[in-house]
């Protein structure tokens, strides 16, 4: 995967928009960040998961997913190594992060089959 692939997948989610903070792009839904790109450095991204979700992704693909160090990582912030990532797993991780962050009304629409 490339940065362009990550961006395209993130922006394909309902009402996702690109913004920026701290010198790198981020992706938001309802004004809240669900993913970032180019952090901690080029070739990496971040998805906002729960600790339980993070454990599942890291166990399934340790070459792709890695917890951040410290409290942020313990709360679910998960690094994504783009080069070994494959489209289905990255799409899944971004979708989970989007769902964790999206407003409840949007998630309800999704569950009724109106989105994604």
C-alpha angles and dihedrals in degrees: 000000000000134000088259090054091050090049093048093050093046093049092048090070117098114279092351115154133185120237134150142234136169090014099301137087121264133187122225141186120192088000093300127111117246098165142008134201131216094022131154081010143324112307094035138089136183132228125195107232135158115257090253093051090046091055091053094049093045092049092047096047114010092168090060107032126049132165117243115245120261132009095331091059093044088056091056107271101150129194117224117206101211102199098065094033119110125213098248095052094043091048089050093049092048091047091051091048090047091051091049090054107032121103113267092245090058093048089049090053089050092051091050089057096253095119142033 
